[in-house]
Amino acid sequence: MKKKFLLRGLGCANCAAKMEEAINKIEGVKEATVNFLTQKLTIVGEDERISSIVEEAEKIIKKIEPQVVIKNVGK
């Protein structure tokens, strides 16, 4: 399953790279990309684990950049 998110307030390209690297290590993630310029996160993961993947990804994002607002923009 593919999920897309808008990361409002993402202020650091290096932080975006750290987020992408950490999210890709979550169990069940097939591919995760963070585009700093468009402030978008795309996660492709196992269907049955997607909600826990998204939850873990949100924790990672908040740990790296606490001010970021995460908005779900669909599939």
N, C-alpha and C positions, 0 to 999 in steps of 0.2 A: 504494500500500500504506500502511496505517495502522499505526503503532507507538505503544505507550504505555509510559511509564516513571514510576517513583516516584523523586522526588528527595529522599532522606532527608537532613535537616540543612540544607535550604534556609532561610537565615536572614534574607533581605533582599528585600523586594518590589521595590526598585529593581534589584537584581541579577537577579531573575527577569525583569523587563522587558528588561534588557540581553541576557540569554540568548535570550529570544524573538526580539528584533530581529535578533541575529546569526545565529541558526539559520535564520530566514526568508531570509537572504541566501545560504545554501548552495545551490549549483547542484543542481537536481533537486527541491528542496523546493517543494511546492505550498502547504502551510500548516503552521505550527508554533505551538503555544500552550503557554505555561507558566502554570499556575494556582498562584499563591503559597499560597493558603489550603489547597488540597488537596495541594500539593506534587507535582503531576502535570505531566508533559510529554507532549504528543501531537504526533506528526510524521506528516504525510501527504506522501508523496514518490513519485517514479517508482520502480516495482518494481525495475528493473535497477540502480538506484543506491542503494537503501535501505541496504545495509550500509556504503557509504562515507559516506552522509549521517549515519547513526548514529555512526560513528567521529568525524566532524568535530564533531557536536553534543556528544559526550562531551568532546572537547578544549576546546571553548568553555566548557562548564559548569565543568570543572576549572580553567580559567584565571580565570574570574570568582569562583568559590567552591570552592577546592581541597578543602574538607572534605566536600562533598556526595557521598553514596553513590548511585549510579545503579542502579536495579533495574528490569529489564524486566518489565512486567506483561502482556505479550501484545499482541494486535491490537485 
